[in-house]
Amino acid sequence: MTTSDGRLAGYVEGISLVSRSALQEREQQIRGAALTASISVFAAALLLYPLMSGLLGQTVALSSRLLESNLSLLRSLGNAIAKRDADTDAHNYRVTCYAVSLAEALGVGKETIAELVLGAFLHDVGKIGIPDQILLKPGRLTSEEFQVMKTHAMLGIEIVAGNPWLAGAEKTIRHHHERFDGKGYPDGLIGEAIPLAARIFALVDVFDALTSVRPYKPALSLEETLSIMEREDDQHFDPKIHAVFRQVAPVLYAQGQSRDHAQWSQELKAMLERYFKMKTAPKGAAEFE
């Protein structure tokens, strides 16, 4: 109620009595509506489940086939360079497994490690474009020949360009010869400007080169190898990564001395299972033998 000038003078509150039977009827209506809605949802789920399950199965199958195709491409590119340089094939398997072991010891994320697997295995794919008289030369390269050899990093980028699945590999392919002090190639990057995957790979690449037999040198012992690499700390290598590498180096060296190609192949397949979301190795992965 209001006065003539619009002020509130009071209000009236009314109460109505609802019978028990009316309340019971209303409750029954609410229960019936809820039951009807529940039955409708359940029926819809029963009808849609086979459809959704089928679509999910198709999606998984398509993803699996795509992954198999990509892994087949990875091995084909690895085979291509192996046909030019037989030493590269075994080297690719070892350094890929070494790199992943070091990355795991560093606590690197799975996405970065997945990229590292691809980049490590294909790091030298650009050597496909290097002339045989330089690539296969048993002795030391001349300065002019070395300049040609250095182009393999950019040639590798050209080879994998346009393949979205291999985009992450480009960091290692392009930058695996960069040095922490900025004196590497092709871009002369310094310190942490070098992608993490490339900084990890640089260590294991040198490690494998020193501990393996090459046409121009025998394999060095673990002690000799670590001594040489120690002199490159903070110059060629990231000192933080190198510190962790020294801890895992004895295990990596023992593996390198005892494993044959089939064992490295099995190790690589296990890594593919871990980092490419596979419960079992697909057909493409099974070809890494």
Buried (B, 14 or more C-beta within 10 A) or exposed (E): EEEEEEEEEEEEEEEEEEEEEEEEEEEEEEEEEEEEEEEEEEEEEEEEEEEEEEEEEEEEEEEBEEBBBBBBBBBEBBEEBBEBBEEBBBBBBBBBBBBBBBBBBBEBEEEBBBBBBBBBBBBBBBBBBBEEEBBEBEEEBEEEBEEBBBBBBBBBBEBBEEBEBBEBBBBBBBBBBBBBBBEBBBBEBBEEEBBBBBBBBBBBBBBBBBBBEEEEEEBBEBEEBBEEBEEBBEEBBBEEBBEBBEEBBEEBBEBBEEBEEEEBBBBBBBBBBBBBEBEEBBEBBBBBE
